Amino acid sequence: MAMTREEKGQLIDELTAVLEESNIIYLTDIAGLDSAKTTELRRQCFRNNISIRVVKNTLLKKAMERVEAKEFDELFDSLKGNTAIMISDKGNAPAKVIEDFRKKSEKPILKAAWVDQAIYVGDENLKTLASLKSKEELIGEIIGLLQSPLKTVVSQLQSSGQKIAGIVKTLSEKEE
């Protein structure tokens, strides 16, 4: 059944909004997955807070062209054949789901990904994407690194604090 012009317009608007709000966008090929596998993939995505939907390439491209704040041009060549779009809050989540799913199936195949302004084109980027650390993980690591020398400095100040207080007291008594 063909879509009406109005339906296409609504879908483009919807996709544009999704693309504007999302910083993690994966384009995958899930063609050939039977209904049972497709259902299982959708369940895995749902469990990992990833939305997945099959989209028409022409409509997705129109939506991408409408998003002014982001440059999606490098993704256009990936808009061939079957395209399912995966949207996530975590940069590595869709890649991990794809990797896990591929233990039992040939698909999904990663066509391209847009992760916080960085563009990855081609299935060979799957491992790289799966090993990406989330913002939260990176912040945690940085805080850990910053805290360790800080803890040392604080404990040294506390132990030498008594000495400093003694010196300050001695000096102030001398001035009087």
Residue pairs with C-beta under 8 A, 6 or more apart in sequence:
3 11
8 59
11 56
11 59
12 59
12 62
12 63
12 66
15 55
15 59
15 60
15 63
15 85
16 63
16 66
16 67
18 63
18 85
18 87
19 25
19 63
19 64
19 67
19 70
19 72
20 67
20 69
20 70
22 87
22 88
23 91
23 114
23 115
23 116
23 117
24 87
24 88
24 89
24 90
24 91
24 93
24 94
24 113
24 114
24 115
24 116
25 85
25 86
25 87
25 113
25 114
25 115
26 85
26 86
26 87
26 88
26 94
26 95
26 98
26 110
26 112
26 113
26 114
27 75
27 78
27 79
27 83
27 84
27 85
27 86
27 110
27 111
27 112
27 113
28 83
28 84
28 85
28 86
28 94
28 98
28 107
28 108
28 109
28 110
28 111
29 81
29 82
29 83
29 84
29 107
29 108
29 109
29 111
30 38
30 41
30 54
30 82
30 84
30 107
30 108
31 81
31 82
31 107
32 106
32 107
33 41
33 105
33 107
33 108
37 105
40 101
41 52
41 97
41 101
41 108
42 52
44 97
44 100
44 101
45 51
45 52
45 86
45 94
45 97
48 88
48 90
48 93
48 94
48 96
48 97
49 88
49 89
49 90
49 93
50 86
50 87
50 88
50 93
50 94
50 97
51 86
51 87
51 88
52 84
52 85
52 86
52 87
53 84
53 85
54 82
54 83
54 84
54 85
55 83
55 84
55 85
56 83
57 79
57 80
57 81
57 83
60 79
60 83
60 85
61 76
61 79
64 72
64 75
64 76
65 72
70 114
70 117
72 114
74 112
74 119
74 121
75 112
75 114
75 119
75 121
77 121
78 111
78 112
78 121
83 111
84 108
86 94
86 97
88 94
90 134
91 115
91 116
91 129
91 132
91 134
92 129
92 130
92 131
92 132
92 133
92 134
94 113
94 129
95 110
95 113
95 126
95 129
95 130
95 132
96 130
98 108
98 110
98 126
98 130
99 126
99 127
99 130
101 107
101 108
102 108
109 123
110 120
110 122
110 123
110 125
110 126
110 129
111 121
111 122
111 123
112 119
112 120
112 121
112 122
113 119
113 120
113 125
113 129
115 129
115 132
120 128
120 129
133 141
